[in-house]
Amino acid sequence: MDKRLVRLSKFLSLVLRHKPEEIGIEIGAGGWVKISSQVDACEARVGLTLSELTEVVVKNDKQRFAVSPDGLSIRASQGHSIRVDLGYEPVTPPGLLYQRTADRFLDSIKRNGLLKRNRQRVHLSATVETALKVGQRHGKPLVLTVQAARMRADGLAFYLSDNGVWLTERVPPGYLLFPSTKGGETDADERT
């Protein structure tokens, strides 16, 4: 995407996931906002047109936004810090999922696991490659492996967003495999 579309995508993420009041919109049931209302509210602030909104949705490589089946509404697929029930039902995850983090958080994660912090759920990726791509801005790459099948067997729920991001309430440390640089290989932490 060109620079303007990237800027518009970030602005849409801000208002659809965190601060709808920035442009005076209300997030409706399921996180949906009428596209016409979204464009009208964004027009004065960032000059967003309907064609640009459509282009942002289509060209966003992370597919952060979803359009309703009737084509009239838009929402962020996940990542909300505001209370929104997206209506995702629990599903069975693959055996392993992944999350990239910065090495500076490793000690805290070993103690506390993965926490949702200011979001509604922890975000996980289905592949190491996706985890690396998603977390590019977080510093030195460190990918954690989540034993999702074990978590599910122990009664913890998983959800799959519209754009393929796996979501869960938290990942306790006992379900994490931590990379080690011993001999250049990745080994599980002794506590798992």
SVG drawing of the C-alpha trace seen along z (x, -y; Angstrom):
<svg xmlns="http://www.w3.org/2000/svg" viewBox="-27 -18 54 51">
<polyline fill="none" stroke="black" stroke-width="0.4" points="0.0,0.0 1.1,-3.5 1.9,-5.9 -1.5,-7.5 -3.3,-4.2 -1.0,-3.0 -1.8,-6.2 -5.6,-5.7 -5.3,-2.1 -3.7,-3.1 -6.3,-5.8 -9.1,-3.3 -7.5,-0.9 -7.4,-3.6 -11.1,-4.5 -12.5,-1.0 -10.4,0.7 -9.6,-1.9 -11.1,-5.4 -14.3,-5.7 -15.0,-9.0 -12.1,-10.5 -14.5,-11.0 -17.8,-10.8 -18.9,-7.3 -20.4,-4.5 -19.3,-0.9 -22.5,1.2 -23.3,4.8 -20.5,7.1 -18.1,4.2 -19.9,3.0 -20.1,-0.6 -22.0,-1.6 -19.6,-2.3 -21.4,-5.5 -21.1,-6.8 -17.5,-5.8 -16.6,-7.7 -18.7,-10.7 -17.0,-10.8 -13.5,-10.4 -13.9,-12.7 -13.4,-16.0 -10.5,-14.5 -8.4,-12.7 -10.2,-13.2 -11.2,-9.5 -13.3,-8.6 -15.4,-5.5 -13.0,-4.3 -10.0,-4.7 -11.8,-2.9 -12.5,0.0 -8.9,0.0 -7.6,0.1 -9.8,3.1 -8.8,5.0 -5.1,4.1 -4.3,4.5 -1.9,7.4 -3.0,8.3 -6.7,8.1 -7.4,6.0 -10.8,5.1 -13.9,7.0 -16.9,5.9 -20.3,7.3 -22.0,9.8 -24.4,7.2 -21.5,4.8 -22.9,2.0 -20.8,2.1 -17.1,2.4 -15.3,3.6 -11.8,4.3 -11.3,8.1 -9.6,8.1 -7.3,6.1 -9.9,4.0 -9.0,2.3 -12.7,1.2 -15.3,3.8 -16.7,5.3 -18.3,8.8 -17.2,9.8 -19.4,12.9 -16.5,15.4 -17.4,18.9 -14.8,21.2 -13.0,23.4 -10.4,26.2 -6.9,24.7 -4.0,26.5 -1.6,28.3 0.8,25.4 0.4,21.7 3.1,18.9 3.7,15.4 6.6,13.1 7.8,11.0 10.8,8.8 13.5,10.5 13.2,7.7 9.8,9.2 11.0,12.8 11.5,12.8 8.1,11.4 6.5,13.9 8.3,16.8 6.7,15.7 3.3,14.6 2.7,16.2 1.1,14.2 -1.4,11.6 -3.9,9.7 -2.7,6.4 -4.9,3.6 -6.6,5.8 -9.5,8.1 -7.5,11.3 -4.0,12.5 -3.2,12.7 -1.5,15.8 -0.3,16.9 -0.8,20.3 2.8,20.3 6.2,19.1 6.5,17.1 3.3,15.2 4.4,14.5 7.6,13.1 5.8,10.9 3.2,9.7 5.7,8.7 8.2,6.9 8.2,3.7 8.9,5.2 12.7,5.5 14.9,8.5 12.8,11.4 11.9,14.1 9.1,16.5 7.3,18.4 5.5,21.7 2.1,22.1 1.0,25.6 -2.6,24.9 -3.9,28.5 -2.8,28.9 -4.5,25.7 -7.7,26.7 -7.7,30.1 -7.4,28.4 -10.5,26.3 -9.0,23.0 -11.0,21.5 -9.6,20.4 -11.3,18.2 -10.4,17.6 -10.8,14.0 -12.1,13.1 -8.5,12.6 -7.0,15.8 -5.6,14.5 -6.0,17.0 -7.3,15.4 -7.4,16.6 -7.8,15.0 -4.3,15.7 -1.5,18.3 -0.2,19.5 3.6,20.0 3.3,23.8 1.9,24.0 4.8,22.0 8.0,23.3 10.8,20.8 13.6,20.6 17.1,21.2 20.3,20.4 22.2,23.4 24.1,24.8 22.0,22.5 18.9,24.7 15.5,24.0 14.8,25.9 11.8,25.9 12.3,24.1 12.9,26.7 9.6,25.6 7.4,26.9"/>
</svg>
